[in-house]
Amino acid sequence: MNFKVCVPVGLLMLSAALFACNQQAAPKEEAAAAGASTALQAPYSQVFYDSLGATMQSYYKLSDALVQADSTAANTAAAALKGHVDSLPVNLLQMDSSHLANITGITGSVSAELAGLAGETELEGKRAAFQMVSDMLFDLVKNTGLKGHTIYHQYCPMAFDDKGAYWLSDKADIQNPYFGHKMLTCGETKDSLSYK
C-alpha cells in the first residue's frame, strides 16, 4: 500500500474507533448523572411506610436520649421503638418469601437487641446495643425503602475505643450518640438514602 493511502485510511479508522468509544461511554455517564439526581424507589404499601416512619421517629428519640446521656429517656425510647418494630406490618410487603424472611429476621433481631438495651445498667452498654440496632435498621430501610424520607448514615471513627460505629439521622448535622456532649459533633455522614 502506498503511504498516501495508508495515512487517510489510518486516520479514518482511528476516528471511527474514538467515535465508538464515546458512543459507548455516553449512556454510562448519563445513567450515573441520572442516578445521582434521582431518589431511590420505595415500592411498597403506604401503610407499611407510615409504620416504618413512626418506627424511625422512635429511633431518633432514642438517639437523642443517648446524645443527652439520659439513661431513663433511653429506656423509654427503646421501649417505644420496640413496640413500633414489633408492630411493623411486614405482611403487607409484596416480595418473595426469602426476602420477606430476611426482613422478618431483621425486625426480630432489632426487637431482641432493644430488650437487651433496656436491661443494660451502664450507658456504654446501651450505646453498644444502639449500635447494633442502628446497623440492623439501616439494613431494613435499604431493603424496603422509606417513602418520602432521607436517612443519613453517619459514622464516628472514635466510638468504642476507635473501632468506630454508625448511627442514623434524619438531618445532616452531626449529633454523636456515642459521646454525647463530650464530642457532640465528632463524626461524618458516610451515606444517605433518599426515597420518593
C-alpha positions as CSV (number, residue, x, y, z in Angstrom):
1,M,0.0,0.0,0.0
2,N,1.1,3.5,-0.8
3,F,1.9,5.9,2.1
4,K,-0.5,8.5,0.7
5,V,-3.4,5.9,1.0
6,C,-2.3,4.5,4.4
7,V,-2.4,7.8,6.3
8,P,-6.0,8.7,5.4
9,V,-7.2,5.1,6.0
10,G,-5.5,5.0,9.3
11,L,-7.0,8.4,10.4
12,L,-10.4,7.2,9.3
13,M,-10.1,4.0,11.4
14,L,-8.8,6.0,14.4
15,S,-11.7,8.4,14.1
16,A,-14.2,5.6,13.9
17,A,-12.7,3.9,17.0
18,L,-12.8,7.1,19.0
19,F,-16.4,7.8,18.0
20,A,-17.4,4.3,19.0
21,C,-15.7,4.7,22.4
22,N,-17.5,8.0,23.0
23,Q,-20.9,6.4,22.0
24,Q,-20.4,3.6,24.5
25,A,-19.4,5.9,27.3
26,A,-22.2,8.4,26.9
27,P,-25.0,6.1,28.2
28,K,-23.0,5.2,31.3
29,E,-22.3,8.8,32.0
30,E,-25.9,9.7,31.5
31,A,-27.0,6.8,33.8
32,A,-24.6,7.9,36.5
33,A,-25.7,11.5,36.3
34,A,-29.4,10.4,36.5
35,G,-28.7,8.1,39.5
36,A,-27.1,10.9,41.4
37,S,-30.1,13.3,41.0
38,T,-33.0,10.8,41.4
39,A,-34.4,9.4,44.6
40,L,-34.5,5.7,45.2
41,Q,-37.7,3.8,44.7
42,A,-39.9,2.8,47.7
43,P,-42.4,0.4,46.1
44,Y,-44.4,-1.0,49.0
45,S,-47.7,-0.1,50.8
46,Q,-48.1,3.4,52.2
47,V,-49.5,1.8,55.4
48,F,-46.1,0.0,55.8
49,Y,-44.2,3.2,55.2
50,D,-46.3,5.1,57.7
51,S,-45.5,2.5,60.3
52,L,-41.8,2.4,59.4
53,G,-41.8,6.3,59.6
54,A,-43.1,6.1,63.1
55,T,-40.5,3.5,63.9
56,M,-37.7,5.7,62.7
57,Q,-39.1,8.7,64.7
58,S,-38.8,6.5,67.9
59,Y,-35.3,5.5,66.8
60,Y,-34.3,9.2,66.5
61,K,-35.7,9.8,70.1
62,L,-33.5,7.0,71.3
63,S,-30.5,8.6,69.6
64,D,-31.3,12.0,71.1
65,A,-31.6,10.4,74.6
66,L,-28.1,8.9,74.1
67,V,-26.8,12.3,72.9
68,Q,-28.1,13.7,76.2
69,A,-26.6,10.8,78.1
70,D,-30.1,10.3,79.7
71,S,-30.4,6.6,80.6
72,T,-34.0,6.9,81.7
73,A,-35.1,8.6,78.5
74,A,-33.1,6.0,76.5
75,N,-35.1,3.2,78.2
76,T,-38.4,4.9,77.5
77,A,-37.4,5.5,73.8
78,A,-36.1,1.9,73.4
79,A,-39.5,0.5,74.8
80,A,-41.4,2.7,72.3
81,L,-39.1,1.7,69.4
82,K,-39.5,-2.0,70.3
83,G,-43.3,-1.5,70.2
84,H,-43.1,0.0,66.8
85,V,-40.7,-2.6,65.4
86,D,-42.9,-5.4,66.8
87,S,-46.0,-4.0,65.1
88,L,-44.4,-3.3,61.7
89,P,-46.9,-4.7,59.1
90,V,-44.3,-6.7,57.2
91,N,-47.1,-8.9,55.9
92,L,-48.0,-6.0,53.6
93,L,-44.7,-6.3,51.8
94,Q,-45.2,-7.9,48.4
95,M,-41.9,-9.7,48.0
96,D,-40.6,-13.2,47.6
97,S,-40.5,-15.4,50.6
98,S,-36.7,-15.4,51.1
99,H,-36.6,-11.6,51.1
100,L,-39.6,-11.5,53.5
101,A,-37.9,-14.0,55.8
102,N,-34.8,-11.7,55.8
103,I,-37.0,-8.7,56.7
104,T,-38.7,-10.6,59.5
105,G,-35.3,-11.8,60.8
106,I,-34.1,-8.2,60.9
107,T,-37.1,-7.0,62.8
108,G,-36.9,-9.9,65.3
109,S,-33.2,-9.1,65.9
110,V,-33.9,-5.4,66.4
111,S,-36.6,-6.2,68.9
112,A,-34.3,-8.6,70.8
113,E,-31.5,-6.1,70.9
114,L,-33.8,-3.4,72.2
115,A,-34.9,-5.7,75.0
116,G,-31.3,-6.1,75.8
117,L,-30.7,-2.4,75.7
118,A,-33.3,-1.8,78.4
119,G,-31.6,-4.4,80.6
120,E,-28.2,-2.6,80.4
121,T,-27.4,-0.6,83.5
122,E,-24.5,1.4,82.1
123,L,-24.8,4.0,79.4
124,E,-21.9,2.3,77.4
125,G,-23.9,-0.9,77.3
126,K,-26.9,0.9,76.0
127,R,-24.8,2.6,73.4
128,A,-23.3,-0.8,72.3
129,A,-26.9,-2.1,71.8
130,F,-27.9,1.1,70.0
131,Q,-25.0,0.5,67.5
132,M,-26.4,-2.9,66.6
133,V,-29.9,-1.6,66.3
134,S,-28.6,1.2,64.0
135,D,-26.9,-1.3,61.7
136,M,-29.9,-3.5,61.5
137,L,-32.4,-0.6,60.9
138,F,-30.1,0.6,58.1
139,D,-30.3,-2.8,56.5
140,L,-34.1,-2.8,56.9
141,V,-34.5,0.6,55.3
142,K,-32.1,-0.4,52.4
143,N,-34.3,-3.4,51.8
144,T,-37.7,-1.8,51.9
145,G,-37.2,1.9,51.3
146,L,-38.9,4.7,53.3
147,K,-41.1,6.7,51.0
148,G,-40.7,10.5,51.3
149,H,-37.7,10.4,53.7
150,T,-34.0,10.9,53.6
151,I,-31.9,8.9,56.1
152,Y,-28.3,9.9,56.8
153,H,-25.9,7.1,57.6
154,Q,-23.4,8.7,60.0
155,Y,-20.1,7.4,61.5
156,C,-17.9,8.2,64.4
157,P,-14.4,6.7,64.0
158,M,-13.6,7.1,67.7
159,A,-16.5,5.2,69.2
160,F,-15.8,2.0,71.2
161,D,-12.1,2.6,71.6
162,D,-11.5,3.6,68.0
163,K,-13.4,0.7,66.5
164,G,-15.9,3.1,65.1
165,A,-19.7,2.9,64.9
166,Y,-22.6,4.1,62.7
167,W,-25.9,5.6,63.5
168,L,-28.9,7.0,61.5
169,S,-30.2,10.5,61.4
170,D,-33.0,12.5,59.7
171,K,-30.7,15.5,59.4
172,A,-27.2,16.0,58.0
173,D,-26.0,17.7,61.2
174,I,-23.8,15.5,63.4
175,Q,-25.2,14.8,66.9
176,N,-23.0,12.0,68.2
177,P,-25.0,9.5,70.3
178,Y,-21.8,7.6,71.3
179,F,-20.1,10.5,73.1
180,G,-22.9,13.0,73.6
181,H,-21.7,16.4,74.8
182,K,-18.1,15.2,75.3
183,M,-17.7,15.1,71.5
184,L,-21.1,16.2,70.1
185,T,-20.0,16.9,66.6
186,C,-17.5,14.1,66.2
187,G,-18.3,12.1,63.1
188,E,-19.4,12.4,59.5
189,T,-22.1,11.5,57.1
190,K,-20.9,8.5,55.1
191,D,-24.0,7.9,53.0
192,S,-27.6,8.9,52.6
193,L,-30.7,7.1,51.4
194,S,-33.4,9.3,49.8
195,Y,-36.7,7.7,48.8
196,K,-39.6,9.0,46.7
